[in-house]
Amino acid sequence: MKPLNKKISAMLLLTSVLAAYSQAGQKTAGGAGYNIHLLKDCQLVETLPMNAELTGIYRELQYQEALMAKLELPIDAISGQIDDYSQQIEQLTGLAIQENENSLYIDKAYLAEQEAVSDKLDRLIALHQQDFAALEKQGHKIELVARDFEKELREVIRGFDYEHIRITSSGNDQSHTGCESGITIL
């Protein structure tokens, strides 16, 4: 169960990062090109047009991220239940096992309740195992595309001194200077 939670957390983190990429450079209706803005000390250092290869990889990354968002919907729908069961299990475990300096006391009634809730959680996870597997598979696809994007982006921005990168489309009216509080995309 714990490795599954770590995978879900990693996938959600990756999705958050990709959402930041996506929001930073949404394609405009006119299909205008993308620009890479390099910032240091919250000041614009350089603006570079995104080449065709990088644009293609970036659009593929956005597409894969959109697919991930769709695949997350069933998991989002049960995340409250997963959290509730997890909290119940934690609480019942604390009640079932009492320990002090001199003794260990196990309350079998609470332990049985904890096991019953664990079984409910296991059944819920099993019911959605295909959803979790699809998320994991999609996360791997995103990882591969993201690696390609990062590799190509590093080639484009090599030699520049920067701290932050912002990607925008030419129709995007975001400011090219300033800093987001603590957000570093690359």
C-alpha positions as CSV (number, residue, x, y, z in Angstrom):
1,M,0.0,0.0,0.0
2,K,2.7,2.5,0.9
3,P,4.6,2.1,-2.5
4,L,1.3,2.9,-4.2
5,N,0.9,6.1,-2.2
6,K,4.4,7.1,-3.1
7,K,3.7,6.5,-6.8
8,I,0.5,8.5,-6.6
9,S,2.3,11.3,-4.8
10,A,5.1,11.3,-7.4
11,M,2.6,11.4,-10.2
12,L,0.6,14.2,-8.7
13,L,3.9,16.2,-8.2
14,L,4.8,15.6,-11.8
15,T,1.4,16.6,-12.9
16,S,1.6,19.8,-10.9
17,V,5.0,20.6,-12.6
18,L,3.5,19.9,-16.0
19,A,0.5,22.0,-15.2
20,A,2.9,24.9,-14.5
21,Y,4.5,24.3,-17.9
22,S,1.1,24.1,-19.5
23,Q,-0.3,27.3,-17.9
24,A,2.9,29.2,-18.7
25,G,2.6,28.5,-22.4
26,Q,-0.9,27.9,-23.5
27,K,-1.3,27.9,-27.3
28,T,-3.3,30.9,-28.5
29,A,-6.2,30.5,-31.0
30,G,-4.0,31.8,-33.8
31,G,-1.4,29.1,-33.2
32,A,1.4,31.6,-32.5
33,G,4.9,30.5,-31.6
34,Y,6.3,30.1,-28.1
35,N,9.0,32.1,-26.5
36,I,11.4,31.1,-23.7
37,H,12.1,33.9,-21.2
38,L,15.2,33.5,-19.0
39,L,15.1,35.4,-15.8
40,K,17.8,36.1,-13.1
41,D,17.1,38.0,-9.9
42,C,13.5,38.4,-11.2
43,Q,14.8,40.4,-14.2
44,L,14.5,39.3,-17.9
45,V,17.9,38.1,-19.1
46,E,16.9,36.9,-22.6
47,T,13.9,36.0,-24.7
48,L,14.4,33.2,-27.2
49,P,12.0,31.9,-29.8
50,M,11.2,28.2,-29.4
51,N,12.5,26.3,-32.4
52,A,10.2,23.9,-34.3
53,E,11.6,20.7,-32.6
54,L,11.2,22.1,-29.1
55,T,7.7,23.4,-29.9
56,G,6.7,20.0,-31.1
57,I,8.0,18.3,-28.0
58,Y,6.4,21.0,-25.8
59,R,3.0,20.5,-27.5
60,E,3.4,16.7,-27.0
61,L,4.1,17.4,-23.4
62,Q,1.0,19.5,-23.1
63,Y,-1.0,16.7,-24.8
64,Q,0.3,14.0,-22.5
65,E,-0.4,16.2,-19.5
66,A,-4.0,16.7,-20.7
67,L,-4.4,12.9,-21.0
68,M,-3.0,12.6,-17.4
69,A,-5.6,15.0,-16.1
70,K,-8.3,12.9,-17.6
71,L,-6.9,9.7,-16.2
72,E,-6.7,11.4,-12.7
73,L,-10.5,12.0,-12.6
74,P,-11.4,8.5,-11.2
75,I,-8.7,8.7,-8.6
76,D,-9.7,12.2,-7.6
77,A,-13.2,10.8,-7.2
78,I,-12.0,8.3,-4.6
79,S,-9.2,10.2,-2.9
80,G,-11.5,11.4,-0.2
81,Q,-12.5,7.8,0.6
82,I,-8.8,6.8,0.6
83,D,-8.0,9.6,3.0
84,D,-10.9,8.7,5.3
85,Y,-9.9,5.0,5.4
86,S,-6.2,5.9,6.0
87,Q,-7.1,8.2,8.9
88,Q,-9.4,5.6,10.4
89,I,-6.6,2.9,10.1
90,E,-4.1,5.3,11.8
91,Q,-6.6,6.1,14.6
92,L,-7.6,2.5,15.2
93,T,-4.0,1.4,15.2
94,G,-3.2,3.9,17.9
95,L,-6.1,2.7,19.9
96,A,-5.4,-1.0,19.3
97,I,-1.8,-0.8,20.5
98,Q,-1.0,0.9,23.8
99,E,2.5,0.9,25.1
100,N,4.2,2.4,28.1
101,E,7.6,1.8,29.8
102,N,6.7,-1.5,31.3
103,S,4.0,-3.0,29.1
104,L,2.5,-3.4,25.7
105,Y,-1.3,-3.8,25.5
106,I,-3.1,-4.9,22.3
107,D,-6.8,-4.4,22.2
108,K,-8.1,-7.1,19.8
109,A,-11.4,-5.4,19.3
110,Y,-9.7,-2.3,17.9
111,L,-7.3,-4.4,16.0
112,A,-10.3,-6.2,14.3
113,E,-11.9,-2.9,13.4
114,Q,-8.6,-1.7,12.0
115,E,-8.3,-4.9,9.9
116,A,-11.9,-4.4,8.6
117,V,-11.2,-0.8,7.5
118,S,-7.9,-2.0,5.9
119,D,-9.9,-4.6,4.0
120,K,-12.3,-1.9,2.8
121,L,-9.4,0.2,1.6
122,D,-7.8,-2.8,-0.1
123,R,-11.1,-3.5,-1.9
124,L,-11.4,0.1,-3.0
125,I,-7.9,0.1,-4.4
126,A,-8.4,-3.2,-6.1
127,L,-11.6,-1.9,-7.7
128,H,-9.6,1.0,-9.2
129,Q,-6.4,-0.9,-9.9
130,Q,-6.8,-0.3,-13.7
131,D,-7.0,3.4,-13.0
132,F,-3.8,3.4,-11.0
133,A,-2.1,1.3,-13.6
134,A,-3.2,3.7,-16.4
135,L,-1.9,6.6,-14.3
136,E,1.4,4.9,-13.8
137,K,1.7,4.1,-17.5
138,Q,0.8,7.7,-18.5
139,G,3.3,9.0,-15.9
140,H,6.0,7.1,-17.6
141,K,5.0,8.5,-21.0
142,I,5.2,12.0,-19.6
143,E,8.5,11.3,-18.0
144,L,10.0,10.3,-21.4
145,V,8.6,13.3,-23.2
146,A,9.7,15.6,-20.4
147,R,13.2,14.3,-20.6
148,D,13.2,15.0,-24.3
149,F,11.9,18.5,-23.7
150,E,14.5,19.2,-21.0
151,K,17.3,17.9,-23.2
152,E,16.3,20.0,-26.1
153,L,15.6,23.1,-23.9
154,R,19.0,22.8,-22.3
155,E,20.6,22.9,-25.8
156,V,18.6,26.1,-26.7
157,I,19.5,27.9,-23.4
158,R,23.1,26.8,-23.1
159,G,25.5,29.6,-22.3
160,F,22.9,31.8,-20.6
161,D,23.0,32.7,-16.9
162,Y,19.5,32.4,-15.5
163,E,17.6,31.2,-12.5
164,H,14.0,30.8,-13.8
165,I,12.5,29.9,-17.2
166,R,9.1,31.1,-18.3
167,I,7.5,29.8,-21.5
168,T,4.8,31.9,-23.2
169,S,3.0,32.0,-26.5
170,S,3.2,35.3,-28.4
171,G,-0.5,36.0,-27.6
172,N,0.0,35.4,-23.9
173,D,-0.1,38.7,-22.0
174,Q,1.9,37.4,-19.0
175,S,4.6,39.7,-17.7
176,H,8.1,38.6,-18.8
177,T,9.7,39.9,-15.6
178,G,9.1,39.3,-12.0
179,C,9.2,36.1,-10.0
180,E,6.6,33.6,-8.9
181,S,7.0,33.0,-5.2
182,G,9.4,30.1,-5.0
183,I,8.4,28.4,-8.3
184,T,11.2,27.1,-10.4
185,I,10.2,25.2,-13.5
186,L,13.7,24.1,-14.6
